[in-house]
């Protein structure tokens, strides 16, 4: 895929670019593999807004993508490469010998007519094939990686992403994630060989607020632009600095900007090296 720039006919178009969709081979999705996607607008199961600045956007159909690919030892043929409005990557419509169809994440070099397989046994290390990490040669790129055996691919699914298998020792393999973090993953976990499709997605410039509204993203306003009743940073004459003695605060009065808020996770023991060259403490 490439990125196409508009002629600068308006201020919004001057700064924007779009995907050219030259890699798409089918416009309409497979009806049996789609379902209605109800909008949540950032709300949880009780109706409270837990993620701000969400809402609106273009109506979408959800494509049921098979991240697990549990139909082992059955080769499938790629019928089409399709657009998915719910993710940056492309999806591939595949069909098995019994004419059963499903969607999978497309590999960057995947094309119509390719035959790929998901297997528990050692197979040819061909882009698009899926197998346990222990059967994949060290140094190869993988995506759609399982974090727990049998749970289905959870990591490395974004457009253009890939993880690299560094070494396989004992019960675990060391994977260099897209963030440069080196992480231990059980060698029985499944992964797909190659790189996620649509690597140029990161180069798209949205250009104006209107295009973000189509995506369901609403404007974000700085606290210093609000009134004192709305935010601890609000008030003052004109565009005032934050000016709090105890430091910046969130909308709800908690410390912000540079303060660590994440709690330790039980999976932190599997991190060998943190991202951005930060050593594990």
Backbone torsions as a table, in degrees:
resi	resn	phi	psi	omega
1	UNK	NA	147.6	175.8
2	UNK	-122.7	171.5	178.3
3	UNK	-110.8	133.9	-177.4
4	UNK	-109.7	131.6	179.3
5	UNK	-95.3	143.6	176.1
6	UNK	-82.3	158.4	167.2
7	UNK	-70.3	141.3	-175.4
8	UNK	-76.6	64.7	-177.4
9	UNK	-80.3	-21.9	177.4
10	UNK	-138.9	162.8	177.7
11	UNK	-57.1	-37.1	179.6
12	UNK	-68.8	-40.4	-179.2
13	UNK	-74.0	-25.5	179.9
14	UNK	-60.1	-34.5	-175.7
15	UNK	-98.6	-1.0	-169.2
16	UNK	-106.3	159.0	171.6
17	UNK	-145.8	160.2	-176.3
18	UNK	-134.6	159.9	172.5
19	UNK	-70.7	145.7	-179.5
20	UNK	-92.2	-9.7	173.5
21	UNK	57.4	24.7	-179.0
22	UNK	-69.4	-18.8	-178.6
23	UNK	-87.2	-7.2	-178.7
24	UNK	-78.3	131.1	-178.9
25	UNK	-110.5	-9.6	-179.5
26	UNK	-145.4	132.1	-174.6
27	UNK	-86.7	-45.5	-176.3
28	UNK	-89.0	136.4	179.2
29	UNK	-73.2	163.5	175.6
30	UNK	-71.1	117.1	-170.8
31	UNK	-60.7	-36.9	-176.6
32	UNK	-70.7	-14.5	-177.5
33	UNK	-108.7	15.6	179.7
34	UNK	-117.9	158.9	175.8
35	UNK	-149.3	163.0	-179.5
36	UNK	-70.4	135.7	178.6
37	UNK	-108.6	102.8	179.1
38	UNK	-74.2	139.1	-178.6
39	UNK	-78.9	141.5	179.9
40	UNK	-107.2	-24.3	179.7
41	UNK	54.1	37.6	176.5
42	UNK	76.6	15.2	-177.1
43	UNK	-100.8	150.9	178.8
44	UNK	-91.9	-167.2	-175.5
45	UNK	-69.6	-13.7	176.9
46	UNK	-99.1	1.0	177.7
47	UNK	90.7	2.4	179.7
48	UNK	-86.4	143.8	178.3
49	UNK	-74.6	115.2	177.5
50	UNK	-106.3	-19.6	174.2
51	UNK	-125.4	115.2	-178.1
52	UNK	-77.6	166.7	173.5
53	UNK	66.5	33.3	174.4
54	UNK	-122.1	148.4	176.3
55	UNK	147.9	156.7	-179.1
56	UNK	72.9	-150.2	179.2
57	UNK	94.3	165.8	-178.7
58	UNK	-73.4	143.1	177.9
59	UNK	-64.6	138.6	-177.9
60	UNK	-128.4	153.8	166.7
61	UNK	-101.9	139.3	179.0
62	UNK	-88.4	128.8	175.3
63	UNK	-94.3	123.8	-178.6
64	UNK	-80.3	100.4	-177.7
65	UNK	-90.2	133.9	178.8
66	UNK	-86.9	98.5	179.9
67	UNK	-84.3	-18.1	-176.3
68	UNK	-89.5	-40.3	-178.9
69	UNK	53.2	61.5	-174.0
70	UNK	-88.6	-0.4	175.3
71	UNK	-80.5	79.5	-171.8
72	UNK	-73.7	152.9	174.9
73	UNK	63.9	14.8	178.6
74	UNK	-113.4	111.0	178.7
75	UNK	-68.4	140.7	178.8
76	UNK	-123.2	150.6	-178.2
77	UNK	-108.9	136.3	178.9
78	UNK	-76.6	120.8	179.9
79	UNK	-91.9	-40.2	-177.0
80	UNK	-157.1	157.5	171.6
81	UNK	-109.4	125.3	-171.1
82	UNK	-125.9	159.8	174.9
83	UNK	-83.9	141.2	175.7
84	UNK	-126.0	116.1	-178.0
85	UNK	-70.7	-9.7	-176.0
86	UNK	-95.4	1.7	179.7
87	UNK	-157.6	161.8	179.7
88	UNK	-78.1	-27.6	-177.5
89	UNK	-77.3	161.2	172.1
90	UNK	-84.5	157.2	175.3
91	UNK	-119.0	151.2	-179.3
92	UNK	-114.2	132.3	174.4
93	UNK	-88.6	119.9	-177.3
94	UNK	-118.8	156.4	-177.6
95	UNK	-136.3	135.3	178.2
96	UNK	-92.3	175.1	-178.5
97	UNK	-59.3	-22.9	178.7
98	UNK	-89.7	11.5	177.6
99	UNK	69.4	19.4	173.0
100	UNK	-81.8	131.8	-175.6
101	UNK	-108.8	151.8	175.4
102	UNK	-158.0	163.0	175.8
103	UNK	-101.5	139.0	171.8
104	UNK	-132.0	162.6	174.7
105	UNK	-68.8	127.5	-177.8
106	UNK	-75.9	139.9	173.9
107	UNK	-82.4	155.0	-171.3
108	UNK	-60.3	-31.3	-178.5
109	UNK	-103.5	7.1	-177.0
110	UNK	-69.2	140.1	178.0
111	UNK	-141.4	166.7	-178.0
112	UNK	-60.9	135.0	-179.6
113	UNK	99.7	-15.2	178.8
114	UNK	-65.9	146.3	177.1
115	UNK	-114.0	122.8	179.8
116	UNK	-126.4	164.4	-175.4
117	UNK	-143.9	149.2	171.5
118	UNK	-113.5	125.2	-171.7
119	UNK	-144.7	147.5	173.0
120	UNK	-82.7	-14.7	-179.0
121	UNK	-97.2	170.3	179.1
122	UNK	-72.4	127.8	179.9
123	UNK	-125.1	176.3	176.1
124	UNK	-62.4	128.9	-179.8
125	UNK	-73.0	70.4	-175.2
126	UNK	-105.6	138.6	179.3
127	UNK	-53.4	129.1	-178.5
128	UNK	102.0	-22.5	176.9
129	UNK	-74.6	146.7	-177.0
130	UNK	-123.3	132.6	-178.7
131	UNK	-160.4	169.5	176.8
132	UNK	-60.0	147.5	-177.6
133	UNK	-59.9	-31.4	-177.9
134	UNK	-64.5	-18.7	179.7
135	UNK	-97.5	-0.4	-178.6
136	UNK	-99.3	131.3	-179.0
137	UNK	-60.7	143.9	177.2
138	UNK	-62.2	145.0	179.9
139	UNK	94.5	-12.1	-178.7
140	UNK	-81.8	154.1	177.3
141	UNK	-89.2	139.8	178.8
142	UNK	-136.1	163.4	175.4
143	UNK	-147.9	175.7	-178.0
144	UNK	51.0	58.8	-171.5
145	UNK	-91.2	135.5	173.3
146	UNK	-76.2	141.7	173.9
147	UNK	-97.1	-24.8	174.0
148	UNK	-133.1	134.4	-177.6
149	UNK	-54.9	129.7	176.4
150	UNK	85.5	-2.6	-175.5
151	UNK	-89.1	-13.4	-177.5
152	UNK	94.5	158.5	-177.0
153	UNK	-64.0	129.5	-179.4
154	UNK	-124.4	-26.7	-174.4
155	UNK	-114.2	157.5	175.6
156	UNK	58.6	61.2	-179.2
157	UNK	-121.1	-4.6	-177.3
158	UNK	-76.1	158.2	-176.9
159	UNK	-56.2	126.8	176.6
160	UNK	80.2	-0.8	-175.7
161	UNK	-82.8	155.4	171.5
162	UNK	-159.6	153.7	173.1
163	UNK	-114.7	151.8	-179.2
164	UNK	-111.8	132.1	176.8
165	UNK	-78.8	115.2	-177.7
166	UNK	-83.0	-55.6	-178.1
167	UNK	-158.8	152.5	176.4
168	UNK	-117.3	115.5	-177.3
169	UNK	-134.2	131.4	177.1
170	UNK	60.5	-128.4	-178.1
171	UNK	-89.3	-5.8	-172.8
172	UNK	-127.2	160.4	171.3
173	UNK	-116.8	144.6	175.8
174	UNK	-93.4	122.0	179.4
175	UNK	-113.8	131.1	173.2
176	UNK	-90.0	110.5	-173.8
177	UNK	-77.9	167.2	178.5
178	UNK	-57.8	-25.3	179.2
179	UNK	-81.3	0.3	-174.0
180	UNK	79.0	-1.6	174.4
181	UNK	-67.6	137.3	176.2
182	UNK	-102.5	123.7	-169.0
183	UNK	-132.2	144.8	175.8
184	UNK	-85.8	131.5	177.2
185	UNK	-131.3	138.3	179.0
186	UNK	-56.1	134.4	-174.1
187	UNK	-69.5	-13.3	175.7
188	UNK	-79.3	-12.5	-179.0
189	UNK	-65.6	144.3	-178.8
190	UNK	-85.5	151.1	175.0
191	UNK	-152.6	153.3	179.1
192	UNK	-101.3	136.1	-177.4
193	UNK	-77.4	136.1	175.7
194	UNK	119.5	-154.9	-176.7
195	UNK	-131.1	143.6	178.9
196	UNK	-63.8	142.7	-176.8
197	UNK	-68.8	170.0	173.9
198	UNK	64.7	51.4	-177.1
199	UNK	-68.4	-18.4	-179.9
200	UNK	-82.2	0.2	-178.0
201	UNK	-58.3	-33.7	-179.0
202	UNK	-67.3	-15.7	-177.4
203	UNK	-88.6	-8.0	-178.9
204	UNK	-67.8	130.5	175.2
205	UNK	-106.4	120.6	-172.4
206	UNK	-74.6	-26.7	166.0
207	UNK	84.1	-44.7	-175.7
208	UNK	-151.5	163.0	-176.7
209	UNK	-62.9	-32.1	-177.1
210	UNK	-59.4	-38.4	-179.9
211	UNK	-69.8	-31.3	175.9
212	UNK	-70.3	-34.0	177.2
213	UNK	-65.4	-35.1	174.9
214	UNK	-61.0	-30.2	-179.0
215	UNK	-85.3	-2.1	178.8
216	UNK	86.9	20.8	179.9
217	UNK	-111.5	123.0	-177.5
218	UNK	-95.0	165.0	-176.9
219	UNK	-64.0	147.5	175.3
220	UNK	-109.6	124.9	-177.7
221	UNK	-107.7	135.1	178.5
222	UNK	-67.9	148.6	179.3
223	UNK	-62.7	-34.9	-178.2
224	UNK	-68.8	-13.9	176.9
225	UNK	-90.3	-3.0	-177.6
226	UNK	-94.5	177.6	174.4
227	UNK	-85.9	160.1	-179.8
228	UNK	-57.3	-30.4	-178.7
229	UNK	-70.9	-20.9	-174.4
230	UNK	-98.7	-23.2	-174.7
231	UNK	-159.8	144.2	177.8
232	UNK	-60.0	-25.0	179.9
233	UNK	-86.4	-4.8	-172.3
234	UNK	-75.1	169.8	177.2
235	UNK	90.1	-174.8	-178.6
236	UNK	92.4	169.0	179.6
237	UNK	-89.8	119.6	178.4
238	UNK	72.2	-150.0	-177.2
239	UNK	-88.3	84.7	-171.0
240	UNK	-85.5	154.9	172.9
241	UNK	-70.8	173.0	-177.6
242	UNK	-64.5	-53.9	170.3
243	UNK	64.0	35.1	177.3
244	UNK	-103.8	135.8	-177.6
245	UNK	-66.2	-36.0	-178.2
246	UNK	-89.5	9.3	176.2
247	UNK	95.4	172.2	-178.2
248	UNK	-59.4	151.3	-179.1
249	UNK	-130.1	157.2	171.9
250	UNK	-78.2	178.4	177.3
251	UNK	-60.0	-24.0	-176.9
252	UNK	-104.4	12.2	172.9
253	UNK	88.2	7.1	178.8
254	UNK	-90.7	152.9	-179.4
255	UNK	-57.6	141.7	-176.7
256	UNK	-141.7	176.4	175.2
257	UNK	57.6	86.3	177.0
258	UNK	98.0	-2.4	-179.5
259	UNK	-95.5	131.8	178.9
260	UNK	-73.4	128.6	-177.0
261	UNK	-120.3	-11.5	-176.3
262	UNK	-77.8	138.3	176.6
263	UNK	-88.0	148.2	178.3
264	UNK	-59.8	138.4	179.2
265	UNK	-103.4	155.7	179.3
266	UNK	-66.3	-22.5	-179.3
267	UNK	-84.6	-1.8	179.4
268	UNK	-61.7	-23.2	-179.1
269	UNK	-67.9	-15.3	179.2
270	UNK	-90.7	-1.3	179.8
271	UNK	-87.5	118.1	179.5
272	UNK	-85.1	-44.4	-179.0
273	UNK	-141.2	129.3	-179.6
274	UNK	-71.3	161.0	176.7
275	UNK	-68.4	161.1	-179.8
276	UNK	57.8	33.9	173.8
277	UNK	62.1	19.4	176.2
278	UNK	-82.5	125.6	-178.2
279	UNK	-74.7	146.8	177.2
280	UNK	-69.0	131.2	-178.9
281	UNK	-83.0	NA	NA
